[in-house]
């Protein structure tokens, strides 16, 4: 199974979500069955994750220091099984670009902490953690571990 976390710039929310979700996959023994990455709809290629995103994740044992932003292209949409978006707008754009509606997961509101202080990134991290736990539950119901293959 292949999951792509999508936001705007791929320097805050989606790399945080990717890192947190990878940790969850490891904790559930699913790291070898699920491939996950992140991308931004308007990302500047090669930008590092924001400093506060790195710090907020490090506090919970997630290392995203090596992350580099990348832009999602329309050509790669068919390669992904599921898209976890950070907003309804991101989901809408993906649908317009050809992603199947049932492949798009839109969580509750995940505020964009871009340019804010570390506390805003912590709040974002904690919101993402709650939303990702709910997503993982949905994923496990929809695709039991034995159905999640490389």
N, C-alpha and C positions, 0 to 999 in steps of 0.2 A: 504494500500500500504506500502511496506517495501523497504527502500532505504539504501544501504550500501556505505559509503564513503571509498575509498581504496587508500592507499599509501604504502610506504615501511615499515617504522618503527612505524607508528601510534602514533607519539609524536609531530608532527608539522602540516602538511597540512591536513590530514584527520580529526583530532579532531577539528581543526579550522573550516573546512568546515562543520562538523556536528553541531558545536555550532552556527555558523552563519546561517546555514539553519534552525535550530530549531527556531531561532529568526524570520526569514522570515515566517516560517509556522505560528507562533503565530500572526504575524502582518497581515496575510491573513486569520486568523481564521481556519487554517487547521491542527493545532497541534494534534487534536484528530483523524484525519483521515490518518495521515502519521506517520509511525514509521521510525526513522532513527538512525543509529549507524555508528561507524567507526571501521576499522580494518586495520592491516598492513600485507603485504605478508611475511615480515621477522621480524615482531615485537617481542620484548622481553616482554613476558607477565608481566603485572603489572607496567611497567615503567610509570612515570607520564608524562604529557604533558611538553614540554620544557618550561622553565621559560619565554622566550621571546614570545612564542606562547600564553601563559596565559596572559602576559602583553599586547600584541597587541590586543587580543580579548577583554580584560577588557576595553580598551580605547573606544570601540564601544558598550559597554553594554552587552558583551557576556562572561559568566563565564564558563571556561573549567578547572578550578583549580582542580576539583575532577576527571578528566579523568585519566584512567589507560589503557595503551596499551594492545591490544590483537591481537593475530595472527588469520588471516582468515584460516579456514580449508576447504578442498575440500568438506567435508561432508555437510557443511552448505550452500554451493552455491545455492542449489535448494530452500532454504528458502527465498531468496531475490528476489524481483520483478525487481529492478533496481540497477545498480552499477555505481557510479560516481567515476571515476578513476582520478588520478592526472597526468597520462602520458599515451601515446600510449603503452608503455611497460607493464604497469599495466593491461591495457585492453587486450593485447595479452596474458599475463599469465592467466588471467581469462578465456579467450576463450579456451585456451589449457586445462584448468581445467574443462571445461564443461559448462561455463556460456553461455547462448544464446547471439549471437552477438547483437540482437535488445534490449537486456537488459543492454548493456554496453554504458554508456555515457562518452565520452572523451572530456573534455573541451579544450580550447586553452591552451597554455603552462603555467603551474603553476610551477615556479621555487621552488626548494627545499631550504628552508632557514636554514636547519639544521646546527648548529654550527656557524651561522652568528650573526651579531648584530641586535638590535631591529628594526632598519630601514629596514633590509631585511625582517623581519617578518611582518612589516607594509605593505611593498610592496606586500608580499604574501597574506596577509589578504585582501588588496584592490583588488588584482587580483581575489581572490576567490569570493569576494562579487560580482564583475561584472559577473563572470562565473556562479555563483549560481543564480543570477537574470535571466540570459538567460536560465539556466536549469529549473528554476521554470516556466518561460513562456512556454517552451517546454512541461513541465509536465502538465501544466494546459490545453494546447491545446490537448495533447494526452489523458489525463485523467481528464475530467472536475471534479470539486469538488464533484458532486453528485456520481461520479464513484469511488472516493477514500474512501474506507471503511477500518475499522480496520482489 
